[in-house]
């Protein structure tokens, strides 16, 4: 994925350095936990999308940098909180903040990172930037609460699933594309086209994530497969399999078991595969990818447009 970001590689390096400066605190423990999360790595997708969107227009890095950093800080904050909720001990093969410092420190670290993003956004005079990020943050919280409140319930349907993944992933990627253009002075028409691109790509990204949770190489994934099933999270392959499988009752029983064994996880995955849940979900992700690319026709003919096309194609076939 990172190869697609070559034209903003230097800018992403600046983002990385700026994050390191921003998360510094007078409290050494807070600095330590924030830096631990930062050093664990990540794709930096959200700042990359903002930087790439700005490439459609004549803009300088200083206009986009605070936004790009804020987007990654918001994402990092959600990861810290997710690891507490999910009781996750590793992320990308590295111990989580929760694993090393416990729940209380983790929650406050996440809050600190989110608060730092607010400081950065406050520097922008364009009210759209703060408004969109505020609305996005509210909806992300709603999505997480919905996921928690419906865990281990096999009665969820398609509406529940799309509601949740839009808020979990798509909205922040949509905001990254939209606001990168807005910070660069793009027209409202172009900003909305990029927002739609980001939203549809984000939906494809999360669907693919849900698939990989069942079929990926754990070393590439950075964690054991079946994590969603362990947490009772209903994903697209599961919902489809419950509708189509000849063994739907057995699958329903497995989903609703709170503490699943490895054998039960693998049994559930095999039932989902046999029912065609993986193939159906990959096809659904590809449809979102094609919708995303359709929005690019409305944007200026700049070299970065091809980059957005290539990123979309990669999302549809990625295996990590």
N, C-alpha and C positions, 0 to 999 in steps of 0.2 A: 504493500500500500504506500509505503513511504517514497518509493520511486516516483510516484505521481506528483510528489510535492517538491520536485527538484527546483522549480522556478520560484518557490518561496522558502527554500531550504535556509538561506541566510536569515530571512525574516523569522523563521521558526526557531533558529538558534537564539535570536534576540528575545523571542517570547520566553524561551527556556531560562535565559539569564535574568529576565525581568521577573519571572515567577520566583526565582531564588531570592531576589532582593525583596519582593513584596511580602513573602511569607516570613521574613525575619521578624522576630518579636523580642521584646525586652525579657520575656520569660524564656529561658533556654529550653525548657521542656516542650513548649509550644513550637518553637523553632525546630526542635529535633523531630517531633512527630510529623510536622508538615513536610520537612525535608525528606523524611523516610518515605512518605507517600510519593513525593516528586521523584525521588531516585529510583522508585520501583518501575519507572518508565511508563509507557503508554503510547498510543498512536498519535495523540494530539490532533485528532480529527477536527474538533470544533474550531480551534484557532486557525488551522490550515484552511478550512472552508471559508472563514472570514477573510483571510489574507488573499485567497484565490479570487473570491468574489470582488474584492477591491481592485484586482488586476484588470478588470474590464474597463476601469476608469483611471483618469489621471489622478493619482493620489500618492501621498508619501507615507512611509511606515509610521511616523509619529502620530498620524491620525487614526491608525488602525490598531496600534500596539496595545493601548489600554483595554480596548474591547477584546482583542484576542486573548490577553492574559485573563481578563474577567471571565470569559467563556470557559477557559480551562479550569479556573478556580471553582466555578459553579459545578462543573463536572466532577472535579476531585472531591468536593464536599459531598456530593451524592454518593460517591464510591465509599467514603469513610462511613457514612450513615448506613449504606446498604450492608456493609460488612458486619456491622453490629446487629442489624435486623436478621441477617441471614446466618449469623454465627460463623462467619467465614474466617478461617485461620490463614489462608494463603490467597494471594491474588497475583496473577502472572508469575507464579512460582516463588513468590516472595512473601514472608510473613506479613500479615496485615497490621495496621495500627492497633486494631482490637487485640490481635494475638500478642503483641508486645507490650501494650500499655493498658488494655482493658476497655470496658465500655464507656466509662465516664470520660476518660481522656479523649477517646475516639469521638464521642458526640461533640465535645467542646472544640476539638480540632476541626471538625466539619463546619461547625458554626463560625469559627474564626475565618476559615477560608471563604465562606459565603459572605461574611461581613467585609472582608477585604475586596471582594468583587464589587460590592456596593460602593466602596470608596472610589474605585477606578471608574465606574460608570458615572459617578456624580460629576466627573470632569467634562462630560459631553453636554453641549448646549442643545443638541437635537433631542427633543423630548421623546421621539419615537424609540430611541435606543433603550432608555430606562423603562418606558412603558411596556415594550415587547418583552424585555427580560423579566420584569415583574410578573406579567401575566403568565409567561412561560414557567417561572418558578412556582407559582401557585398551582398550575395544572400538573406539574411534575409531582408535587406533594400529594395532590388528589389521586394521581395514578398509583403512587406507592401505598397510600392508605387502602385503596381499592384492592391492590394485590394482596396486602396483608389480611384484609377482612374476608377475602374469598379463598384463602389458602386451603388446600385439601378438599375443596368442593368440586365435584365432577359435574355439577349442574350448570357450569358456566357455558355461555354460548359465544357466537362470533362477535356480537356487539361488545361483550365484556372484554374479549381479547383485543379487538382493535382500539377500544377506549384506552386500555392499559398500555399497549405498546406505543401508541401515539404520544402519550404523556411520558413514558419511560425513556424514549429515545428520539422519536421523530421531531418533536417540537423544538428541542435544543439545537439539533442540526439545522432545522428550518430557520431558526432565529440566527444561527451563525452565518448562513448564506445571505439572508436578508439584511442583517445589520452590518456585515462587512461591506456590502454595497452602499448602504445608507451612510455609513461613516465616511465613505469615499465620495459622497455627493451624488449618488445615482438617482434617477427619476423613480417615482413611486411605482410606475409600471415595471421597470426593471427589478426593483426590490421585490415586488410580489412574484415575478417570474422565478427569481432565485429562491424565494421562500417556498414556492410550490415544488421546485426541484429538490430542495433540501428535505422537505416534508416527505415526499414520495421516496426519496433515497433512504431516509431514516427508517421508514416503514420496512423497506426491503432489507436494510441492515439488521433490524431487530428480528425479522422473520428468519434470516439466515443465521443469526446468533442462536435462535431457538433450535434450529436444525443441528448446528454444530455441537450444541450441548449434548446431543445424542450420538453423533457419528464421528466427531473429530478425534484426531490423535491427541490424547491428554497432554503430551509434551508441547505440542503446538498451541493447544488451548490454554495451557498454564494452570489447569485445575482438572480434577477428575470429571469424567462425563456423567450426565444424569443429575446435575445439580438442581435443575428446575424440578425434576420429578421428586427429588428428596425433599424439596421445600413445598411440594404440593402446588406448584405453579402450573396452570393450564396454558399450554402453548398450542400453536397452530397444528403441529403434527398430532398432538394428543386429541384435540377437539375433533379433527377429521377422523382419526382412528375410532373414537367412540361412536361416531355416526356410521362408520362403514365396516368395522371389524366384526367377524363372526364370533369373536370372543370378547365383545364389548363389556359384558358384565364382569369378567375376570379383570379386564383392564381397569374398570371403574373401581373394583375392590383394591387393586394395587395402588391406584392414585390416592385413595382415601386413607391409606395406612400412614400414620404420622412418622414412625421410625422405620423406614424401609431398610432391608438388608441389601447388600450388593447383588445378591441373587434375584431379589424382587425387582431391583432397578433394571437389571439386564433382561429379565422376563418381560417387563413392561416395554422396553425399547424394542425387543423382538416382535411383540404384538403390534406395535405402532408401525414398524417397518413392513410387516406382512400385510397390513391394511392399506399400505400406500401412502401413509402420512408424510413420509419424508419427500417423496417425489411430488406430491400435491403441493407441499409447502415451497419447494424450490421453484415450481412453476408460478406460484403466487408471487414470490419475490421477484422473479423475472418480469412479471407484468408491471409491478411497481417501478422497476428499473426503466422499462420502456416509457412509462408515463413521465418519469423524471426527465428523461432525455428530451421528451417532446417540448418541454418548457425552454430549452436552450435555444431554439430557433428564433425566439423573440429578443435575444440578447445581442449586443454588439459583436461584430465579427473580429474577435481578437484571438491570438493563439491560445489563451487560457480556456476558450470554449472547448477545444479538443481535449484538454486536460479533464474538464468536467465530464465529457463523454466517456473517456477512458476509466475514470473513477467509477462511474455508474456501471460500466461493463464488468469491472473487477468485483464490485459488491455482489453482483449476481452469481459469480462463480467462486467466490473466496472460500477457502478451506481453513482459515484461522482468523 
